[in-house]
Amino acid sequence: MEIYHFIGIKGTGMSALAQILADSGEQVQGSDIEKYIFTQDALEDKNIPILSFSEDNIKEGLTIIAGNAFNEDHEEIKKAKELGLPFYRYHEFLGEWINQYTSIAVTGAHGKTSTTGLLAHVLDKACPISYLIGDGTGKGAEDSEYYVFEACEYRRHFLAYKPDYAIMTNVDFDHPDYFKDVDDVFESFQQMADNVKKGIVACGDDEYLQSIQAKVPVLYYGLNDSNDFCAKNIQVAGNGTKFDVFVRNNYYDTFQINAFGDHNILNALAVITICHYEDFTASQIKEIVSFKGVKRRFSEKQVDNQVLIDDYAHHPKEVEATIEAARKKYPEKEIVAIFQPHTYSRTKTFMNEFGEALSEADAIYLCDIFGSARESQANLTINDLKQLINQSELLKLDNIHLLENHQNSVLVFMGAGDIQKYQEAYEKSLK
């Protein structure tokens, strides 16, 4: 029997894909670093073997799926090439696997993971589906009708996919280690649009997506009246947000989500649009209210009289949206931002924008920059960002007790690196 071996199985996309193959009846194993990463919990629950990196793991009879973070000189990749084993990069394999289903790719500079999770949640309640979410969550079903997956624009990897549908949440300049500018990013989304086979659902409030050219129908959603699907009469309701949806200016139905902030309304509108187009009923789509969120996206817990929020926000727009959501949910509380920049290139490119976004909080703590394995350290430190932000303080593990000064506050831990270790250290200090 064919065995799939994942090189870097703890990566968020890799972990999810491994789970999907295992659920679909395939034999799966993988290798990675020995350090604990949260994505391994789901793999262990499904009894998927996780080995330490070693060329001895690579043997005849394996089909190799390698994570994009690993270069050709990685010991396992070199051995696989020597043995002439079937070899795929993550996005190459995914591009072939999705052809068995009605596939829906979710892409965009921001909101991909949350939108993928919300769409998977709604469809999973209605019919057999498979899904791959960028927080390491994956599920396969042999009788799946739909395959919902997150499609990342980094290094144009999403051009390996030819999906039936694509949801495009927004176009923004990010990954400055690869893209030259926002026009370069837009060009990649235009190339992606050319690959879509049945239809595109795009945010019409985004000026770049308004210009997308496609051979298939494009449905626009947003808060502006000019969109095909528009949210109006938005109000905070209980532990979330309620709004009316109009389809081409005709009232369709009223929906509620268990979240706050315009970005979450837009994510919900994307899901409502694609589901309406695929003839799901309003009552089926209303399952959006039971969605509990994805990992590391506004994940909350109460500790004593403080609310602690863990969020993946690592771009200025995401930082701004996360602080806005915290402010809307807790209007009476002080909002404290604890931010760890992710990659030197992104920090350097968006230094001023990070300063402006973080200034929306009532108090600001900055953690050391989390560098990436794919870049060398720039001539940059967290002090460069601190100088831009009045009254910000540097936070380290040995002065984590400073957060105790903010009683009855909301502490928002943000970053795509290992910001969780600061939250964990703070929680331990309280005990």
C-alpha positions as CSV (number, residue, x, y, z in Angstrom):
1,M,0.0,0.0,0.0
2,E,1.2,3.5,-0.9
3,I,2.5,5.5,2.1
4,Y,2.6,9.3,2.1
5,H,5.5,10.8,3.9
6,F,5.3,14.5,4.9
7,I,8.5,16.4,5.3
8,G,7.6,19.1,7.8
9,I,4.3,17.5,8.9
10,K,3.8,20.0,11.8
11,G,3.4,23.0,9.4
12,T,-0.2,24.3,9.5
13,G,-1.1,23.4,5.9
14,M,0.9,20.2,6.0
15,S,-0.7,19.0,9.2
16,A,-4.2,19.7,7.8
17,L,-3.4,17.9,4.5
18,A,-2.0,14.9,6.4
19,Q,-5.2,14.6,8.4
20,I,-7.3,14.8,5.2
21,L,-5.4,11.9,3.6
22,A,-5.6,9.8,6.7
23,D,-9.4,10.5,7.0
24,S,-9.7,9.4,3.3
25,G,-8.2,6.0,4.0
26,E,-4.6,6.7,3.0
27,Q,-1.6,5.6,5.0
28,V,0.3,8.7,6.3
29,Q,3.4,9.5,8.3
30,G,5.7,12.5,8.6
31,S,8.8,14.1,10.1
32,D,9.6,17.4,11.7
33,I,11.6,19.1,14.4
34,E,11.3,17.7,17.9
35,K,10.0,20.9,19.5
36,Y,6.3,20.9,20.4
37,I,4.1,22.7,17.9
38,F,0.3,22.9,18.6
39,T,-0.5,21.3,15.2
40,Q,0.8,18.0,16.3
41,D,-2.1,17.4,18.8
42,A,-4.5,16.6,16.0
43,L,-2.0,14.4,14.2
44,E,-1.4,12.4,17.4
45,D,-5.2,12.1,18.0
46,K,-5.4,10.4,14.6
47,N,-2.4,8.1,15.3
48,I,-0.3,9.6,12.5
49,P,3.4,8.8,13.2
50,I,5.6,11.9,13.6
51,L,9.4,11.1,13.2
52,S,12.4,13.3,13.9
53,F,14.1,14.5,10.7
54,S,16.5,11.9,9.4
55,E,17.5,10.6,6.0
56,D,16.9,7.1,7.4
57,N,13.1,7.9,7.3
58,I,13.2,7.9,3.5
59,K,12.8,4.4,2.0
60,E,11.4,2.8,-1.2
61,G,7.7,2.7,-1.5
62,L,7.1,6.2,-0.1
63,T,5.4,9.1,-1.9
64,I,7.0,12.3,-0.6
65,I,5.1,15.6,0.1
66,A,7.6,18.3,1.2
67,G,6.7,21.5,3.0
68,N,7.6,24.7,1.2
69,A,9.8,25.9,4.1
70,F,12.5,23.3,3.3
71,N,15.2,23.7,0.6
72,E,16.5,21.1,-1.8
73,D,19.5,20.5,0.5
74,H,17.4,19.1,3.3
75,E,18.6,15.6,4.2
76,E,15.3,13.9,3.6
77,I,14.6,15.7,0.3
78,K,18.1,14.9,-1.0
79,K,17.6,11.2,-0.1
80,A,14.1,11.1,-1.7
81,K,15.6,12.6,-4.9
82,E,18.4,10.0,-4.9
83,L,16.0,7.2,-4.6
84,G,13.8,8.6,-7.4
85,L,10.7,8.6,-5.2
86,P,7.4,10.3,-6.3
87,F,8.0,13.8,-5.0
88,Y,5.6,16.8,-4.6
89,R,5.8,20.1,-2.9
90,Y,2.8,20.8,-0.7
91,H,1.0,23.1,-3.2
92,E,1.7,20.8,-6.1
93,F,0.1,17.8,-4.4
94,L,-2.9,19.8,-3.2
95,G,-3.4,21.1,-6.7
96,E,-3.9,17.5,-8.0
97,W,-5.9,16.3,-5.0
98,I,-8.7,18.9,-5.2
99,N,-9.6,17.8,-8.7
100,Q,-11.8,15.0,-7.2
101,Y,-14.3,17.5,-5.8
102,T,-16.2,20.7,-6.3
103,S,-13.3,22.8,-4.9
104,I,-13.5,26.2,-3.3
105,A,-10.2,28.1,-2.8
106,V,-10.2,30.9,-0.2
107,T,-7.5,33.5,-0.7
108,G,-6.6,37.1,0.2
109,A,-4.0,39.0,2.1
110,H,-6.1,38.9,5.3
111,G,-9.0,36.8,6.5
112,K,-8.2,33.6,4.7
113,T,-8.1,31.3,7.6
114,S,-11.2,32.7,9.4
115,T,-13.2,32.6,6.1
116,T,-12.1,29.1,5.3
117,G,-13.0,27.9,8.7
118,L,-16.5,29.6,8.6
119,L,-17.3,28.2,5.1
120,A,-16.1,24.7,6.2
121,H,-18.3,24.9,9.3
122,V,-21.5,25.8,7.3
123,L,-21.0,23.3,4.5
124,D,-20.0,20.5,7.0
125,K,-23.4,20.9,8.7
126,A,-25.2,20.5,5.3
127,C,-23.3,17.8,3.4
128,P,-20.2,15.6,3.3
129,I,-17.1,17.7,2.7
130,S,-13.3,17.8,3.1
131,Y,-11.5,20.9,4.3
132,L,-8.1,22.3,4.9
133,I,-7.8,25.3,7.2
134,G,-4.5,27.2,7.7
135,D,-4.6,26.8,11.5
136,G,-3.6,23.1,11.1
137,T,-7.2,21.8,11.0
138,G,-8.1,19.2,8.3
139,K,-10.9,16.8,7.7
140,G,-11.4,14.3,4.9
141,A,-14.5,12.3,3.8
142,E,-14.4,9.7,1.1
143,D,-17.8,10.8,-0.2
144,S,-17.1,14.5,-0.1
145,E,-19.1,16.8,-2.4
146,Y,-17.0,19.9,-1.7
147,Y,-13.3,20.6,-0.9
148,V,-12.8,23.9,0.9
149,F,-9.2,25.0,1.3
150,E,-7.0,27.9,2.1
151,A,-4.9,29.1,-0.8
152,C,-1.8,31.2,0.1
153,E,-0.5,33.8,-2.4
154,Y,3.1,33.7,-1.0
155,R,5.6,33.0,-3.8
156,R,2.5,32.6,-6.0
157,H,1.9,29.1,-4.7
158,F,-1.8,29.4,-5.2
159,L,-1.2,29.3,-9.0
160,A,-0.8,25.5,-8.6
161,Y,-4.5,25.3,-8.0
162,K,-7.3,25.3,-10.6
163,P,-10.4,25.5,-8.3
164,D,-14.0,25.5,-9.3
165,Y,-14.6,28.6,-7.2
166,A,-12.4,31.2,-5.5
167,I,-13.2,33.5,-2.7
168,M,-11.0,36.6,-2.7
169,T,-11.2,38.6,0.6
170,N,-8.8,41.5,-0.3
171,V,-5.5,42.5,-2.0
172,D,-2.9,44.1,0.1
173,F,0.9,44.4,0.1
174,D,2.5,41.8,2.3
175,H,5.4,39.3,2.1
176,P,7.8,42.1,1.1
177,D,10.6,39.5,1.0
178,Y,8.9,38.2,-2.2
179,F,6.5,40.7,-3.7
180,K,7.8,44.1,-4.9
181,D,4.7,46.2,-4.2
182,V,0.9,46.0,-4.1
183,D,0.7,45.9,-7.9
184,D,2.8,42.8,-7.9
185,V,0.4,41.2,-5.4
186,F,-2.6,42.2,-7.5
187,E,-1.0,40.7,-10.6
188,S,-0.7,37.4,-8.8
189,F,-4.4,37.5,-7.9
190,Q,-5.2,38.2,-11.5
191,Q,-3.2,35.2,-12.5
192,M,-5.2,33.2,-9.9
193,A,-8.5,34.4,-11.3
194,D,-7.5,33.0,-14.7
195,N,-7.3,29.5,-13.1
196,V,-10.8,29.5,-11.7
197,K,-13.3,27.3,-13.5
198,K,-16.8,28.3,-12.4
199,G,-17.0,31.5,-10.4
200,I,-15.3,34.1,-8.2
201,V,-16.7,35.7,-5.0
202,A,-14.8,38.9,-4.3
203,C,-15.0,41.7,-1.8
204,G,-16.3,44.7,-3.8
205,D,-15.2,47.1,-1.1
206,D,-11.6,46.4,-2.1
207,E,-10.4,48.8,-4.8
208,Y,-8.1,46.2,-6.3
209,L,-10.6,43.4,-6.5
210,Q,-13.0,45.8,-8.3
211,S,-10.6,45.6,-11.2
212,I,-10.2,41.8,-11.3
213,Q,-10.8,40.4,-14.9
214,A,-12.2,36.8,-15.2
215,K,-13.6,34.4,-17.7
216,V,-16.1,33.3,-15.1
217,P,-18.9,35.2,-13.3
218,V,-17.7,37.5,-10.4
219,L,-20.0,38.1,-7.5
220,Y,-19.2,41.0,-5.3
221,Y,-20.0,41.3,-1.6
222,G,-19.3,44.1,0.9
223,L,-20.8,46.9,3.0
224,N,-21.2,49.3,0.0
225,D,-24.7,49.4,-1.7
226,S,-23.1,48.8,-5.1
227,N,-22.2,45.1,-4.2
228,D,-24.3,42.1,-5.3
229,F,-24.5,41.0,-1.7
230,C,-24.5,43.8,0.9
231,A,-24.8,44.0,4.7
232,K,-27.0,46.7,6.1
233,N,-28.5,47.6,9.5
234,I,-25.5,46.3,11.4
235,Q,-25.9,46.2,15.2
236,V,-24.2,44.6,18.1
237,A,-26.5,41.9,19.4
238,G,-25.7,39.9,22.5
239,N,-22.4,38.2,22.1
240,G,-22.0,39.0,18.5
241,T,-23.2,41.1,15.5
242,K,-26.6,41.0,13.6
243,F,-27.1,42.4,10.1
244,D,-29.5,42.3,7.1
245,V,-28.3,40.9,3.8
246,F,-29.6,42.4,0.5
247,V,-29.0,40.6,-2.8
248,R,-28.9,43.2,-5.6
249,N,-30.7,45.6,-3.4
250,N,-33.5,43.1,-2.5
251,Y,-33.8,42.0,1.2
252,Y,-32.7,38.4,1.5
253,D,-32.6,37.6,5.2
254,T,-31.1,38.6,8.6
255,F,-28.0,36.8,9.9
256,Q,-26.1,36.8,13.2
257,I,-22.4,36.0,13.8
258,N,-20.6,35.2,17.0
259,A,-18.0,37.9,16.4
260,F,-17.3,41.6,16.2
261,G,-15.8,44.0,13.7
262,D,-16.4,44.8,10.1
263,H,-13.8,42.2,9.0
264,N,-15.8,39.5,10.5
265,I,-19.0,40.7,8.8
266,L,-17.2,40.7,5.5
267,N,-15.9,37.1,6.1
268,A,-19.5,36.1,6.8
269,L,-20.8,37.8,3.6
270,A,-18.3,35.9,1.5
271,V,-19.6,32.6,2.9
272,I,-23.3,33.7,2.5
273,T,-22.6,34.7,-1.2
274,I,-20.9,31.4,-2.2
275,C,-23.5,29.3,-0.4
276,H,-26.4,31.3,-1.9
277,Y,-24.8,30.8,-5.4
278,E,-24.6,27.0,-4.7
279,D,-28.3,26.9,-3.7
280,F,-28.0,26.3,0.0
281,T,-31.0,27.6,2.0
282,A,-30.9,30.6,4.3
283,S,-31.6,28.3,7.3
284,Q,-28.5,26.2,6.3
285,I,-26.4,29.3,6.0
286,K,-27.5,30.7,9.4
287,E,-25.2,28.0,11.0
288,I,-22.6,30.8,10.8
289,V,-23.9,31.9,14.2
290,S,-22.7,28.6,15.8
291,F,-19.1,29.0,14.5
292,K,-16.6,29.2,17.4
293,G,-13.7,30.5,15.3
294,V,-10.4,29.0,14.2
295,K,-7.2,28.6,16.2
296,R,-5.3,31.7,17.1
297,R,-7.9,34.1,15.7
298,F,-9.3,36.2,18.6
299,S,-9.1,33.2,20.9
300,E,-10.3,34.4,24.3
301,K,-10.0,33.2,27.9
302,Q,-10.8,34.9,31.2
303,V,-8.0,34.9,33.8
304,D,-9.1,36.5,37.1
305,N,-10.5,39.9,36.1
306,Q,-8.6,40.2,32.8
307,V,-9.6,38.9,29.3
308,L,-6.6,37.4,27.4
309,I,-6.9,37.3,23.6
310,D,-4.5,35.3,21.4
311,D,-4.5,36.4,17.7
312,Y,-2.4,35.7,14.7
313,A,-2.4,39.4,13.6
314,H,1.0,40.2,12.0
315,H,0.2,42.9,9.4
316,P,-0.9,46.5,10.3
317,K,-4.4,46.0,8.8
318,E,-4.9,42.8,10.9
319,V,-3.6,44.5,14.1
320,E,-6.0,47.4,13.5
321,A,-8.9,45.0,12.9
322,T,-8.1,43.0,16.0
323,I,-8.0,46.0,18.2
324,E,-11.2,47.3,16.7
325,A,-13.0,44.0,17.4
326,A,-11.7,44.0,21.0
327,R,-12.9,47.6,21.4
328,K,-16.4,46.7,20.1
329,K,-16.8,43.7,22.2
330,Y,-15.4,45.3,25.4
331,P,-16.2,49.0,25.1
332,E,-15.9,49.7,28.8
333,K,-12.4,48.0,29.2
334,E,-8.9,49.2,28.7
335,I,-7.4,47.6,25.5
336,V,-3.8,46.5,26.0
337,A,-1.8,45.5,22.9
338,I,1.1,43.0,23.3
339,F,2.7,42.7,19.8
340,Q,5.5,40.6,18.4
341,P,6.5,41.7,14.9
342,H,7.0,38.8,12.5
343,T,10.0,38.9,10.1
344,Y,12.5,41.7,9.7
345,S,11.4,42.5,6.2
346,R,7.7,43.0,7.1
347,T,8.7,45.0,10.2
348,K,11.0,47.3,8.2
349,T,8.5,47.8,5.3
350,F,5.5,48.6,7.5
351,M,7.2,50.3,10.4
352,N,5.1,53.5,10.3
353,E,1.8,51.6,9.6
354,F,2.5,49.3,12.7
355,G,3.0,52.4,14.8
356,E,-0.3,53.9,13.7
357,A,-2.3,50.6,14.1
358,L,-0.9,49.9,17.6
359,S,-1.6,53.5,18.7
360,E,-5.3,52.6,18.6
361,A,-4.8,50.6,21.9
362,D,-4.8,52.2,25.3
363,A,-1.4,50.7,26.3
364,I,1.2,49.0,24.1
365,Y,3.9,46.4,24.9
366,L,6.4,45.3,22.2
367,C,8.2,42.0,22.1
368,D,11.4,41.2,20.2
369,I,11.1,40.7,16.4
370,F,10.5,37.0,15.5
371,G,12.8,36.4,12.6
372,S,12.1,33.9,9.8
373,A,14.3,31.0,8.7
374,R,14.0,32.3,5.2
375,E,15.7,35.7,5.9
376,S,18.8,37.0,7.4
377,Q,18.6,39.4,10.3
378,A,18.3,42.9,9.1
379,N,19.9,45.9,10.8
380,L,16.8,46.4,12.8
381,T,15.6,45.8,16.4
382,I,12.4,46.3,18.3
383,N,13.7,49.6,19.6
384,D,13.3,51.1,16.1
385,L,9.5,50.4,16.4
386,K,9.4,51.6,20.0
387,Q,10.8,55.0,19.0
388,L,7.8,55.5,16.8
389,I,5.2,54.8,19.5
390,N,4.9,57.1,22.4
391,Q,4.5,55.4,25.8
392,S,5.1,51.9,24.5
393,E,7.2,49.5,26.7
394,L,9.4,46.6,25.8
395,L,8.1,43.3,27.2
396,K,10.4,40.4,27.9
397,L,9.8,37.1,29.8
398,D,11.6,38.4,32.8
399,N,9.4,41.5,33.2
400,I,6.1,39.9,32.2
401,H,4.6,40.9,35.6
402,L,4.2,44.5,34.1
403,L,0.9,43.2,32.6
404,E,-0.5,42.9,36.1
405,N,-0.7,46.7,36.2
406,H,-3.7,46.4,33.9
407,Q,-6.5,45.0,36.0
408,N,-9.9,44.6,34.5
409,S,-8.4,45.1,31.1
410,V,-8.3,43.2,27.8
411,L,-4.8,41.9,27.0
412,V,-4.4,41.3,23.2
413,F,-1.4,39.1,22.4
414,M,-0.7,39.5,18.6
415,G,1.8,37.9,16.3
416,A,2.6,35.1,13.9
417,G,5.7,33.9,15.7
418,D,5.8,32.5,19.2
419,I,3.9,35.2,21.0
420,Q,2.0,32.5,22.8
421,K,5.0,32.0,25.1
422,Y,4.5,35.5,26.5
423,Q,0.9,34.7,27.3
424,E,1.8,31.3,28.8
425,A,4.6,33.0,30.9
426,Y,2.1,35.6,32.2
427,E,-0.5,33.0,33.1
428,K,2.2,31.0,35.0
429,S,3.3,34.2,36.8
430,L,-0.2,34.7,38.1
431,K,-0.3,31.2,39.6
